């Protein structure tokens, strides 16, 4: 039906926005007249921007290139990587929500600014201690302790020494 309607008139402003040594062109439809527009509203009418130089606060958002996952997909990945136990999956995710490290929107989980800051801090200062491989190793040791294959006190002593080395490193810095 839109193709059969009479043409309509529109007023389009073209702006050149300059910021951080970058230039971006923006076209805005600021006014329209005609039956086709009244019937179909095929685009949005925006108010004109003020002319001249303006100081504005610009918010730069970092869009993750990593895919977003649902809670069930996260749990599946944890199972595949051998991280956590079926009885702890829900508790782990719940704790991340309670501490405001992650949020959920439209069924997908994403990190908050706070979560990214905590992750960056831990990655920078304790990367060898918190990675997936390390977590899996500790879980395997726990399984061996449960089966009586290794001594739990020796494991705890080794873990304690590892933590002490990290603490001493922190104290020196």
N, C-alpha and C positions, 0 to 999 in steps of 0.2 A: 504494500500500500504506500510505503514511503516513496518508492520510486515513481509512483503515479501522481503524487502530490506536487503542487506548484513549488518552485524553488523559494527558499526563504533567504532573507538577508541577515547577515551577522556582522558584528563588529569584533575584529580580532586585534588584540594588541600583542606586539612582539617585544619582549624585554631581553636585555643582555645583562645577566647577573654576574658580577665579578666578586670572587672571594678566594682567599688563599692562593693568589696567582693563577686561579682557574677562571674560565669564562664558560657560562652556560646560557643557552638561549631558552626562553620559555614563551610559548604562545598561550594566550588566554582569550577565550571567547567571553566578552564582557556584556554583549547585548545581542538579541536576535528578534526577528519579526517574521511571522509567516505561519501558515497552517501546519506545515510539516513539523515545525518545532513544537507547536502546541499539542500535536497528536502524539509525537514519538519521543520527545526529550532524549535524542540520541547522544547528547553530550552535556557536560556540566557547564553552567554559566558561573564564572568566577568574578569576584570584584576586581577592579583594576588595582595594580600596585601603585604606591605613591612614587612620583618621579624624583630624580635627584639622588644624591648620595645619602645613605642612611647607615647608622651604626646599629647592628642587630646582634643578638646573641645567637650563635650558630651551634646547634647540637649535632655532633658527628656521631653517627651510630655505626657500630661495627656489626656487619651481618656475617654470621658464621657460615663458613663454607661446608661445615660438617652437616650431615643430615640430622634431622630431628627424629626422635624415637618416641613411641608411646611407652607407658609403663610396662606393658606386657612384652614389648620388644626389648626393653632394657633387661628385664628378667631373663628372657631367652638368651641374650648376649652374655649375661653373667653365668648362666648354666653352661653355655658353649665354652667360655673361657675358664671355667672351673673356679669361679670366684663366689664366695658366700655359700650358704646352704639353703635348701628350699624353705626351711623354717625361718630364715633371717631375711629373705629377699624383701618382703613387704615392710619389715621393720627398718631396713636400711633406707629404702626409698622414703618411707614416712619421716624418718629423722632428717633427711635432706630437705623435705618440705617444711618441717617444723623450724629448722634453722634458717630458712629462707635462702637456701643455696640454689634451689630450683623452683620453677613454677610450671603450671600446666595451662596451655591454651589450645583450644580446638583439638583436644586429645593428644597433643604432643608436648613433651617435656623439654624445657629449655633452661639454661643457667641464668641466674640473676647476676647483677653486678657484684653483689656480695659473694656469690658462689665462685665467680671468676677470680675475684681478688684472693679468696682463700686458696683456690686451686693454683694460681700463679705463685703465691707465697710458698705453699708446700712443694711445688715443683722446683722452685728456685733453691729452696733450702734443704729439702729432704727427698729429692727425686729417687734416690736408690732405695729408700725405705718404703715409699708409698706406691711403687708401680705394680701393675697387674701380676707380673712374674713373681715378685716378692710375696704378694698376697697369696698366690697359689702355692708357693713353697711353704709358707707358714701353715696353710691349711693341710697340706700333705703331711707335714710334721705332726700336726694335731691328730690326723688319722692314724699315724704310726704310734703315737702315744696311746691313743684309745685301744689299739690292738696289742699294746705291750711290746712293740718292736723296738722302741727307743725310750730312754729315760727322760721323763718330763722335767726333772730338775736340771739336767744338762741342757735341755732346750731352753728352759727359762734363764739359765745362767748365760747362755750365748746371746739370747735376745736382750737381756739386761745389759751385757757388755756393749752390744751394738747401740743401744739407746744412750748409754753413758758416753760413748765416743761422740755421738751427735750433740749431746749436751755440752761436752767439753769444747767442741768446735764452736758452738754458739757462744759460750762464755769468752772464748778468745776473740771472737769478732765483735 
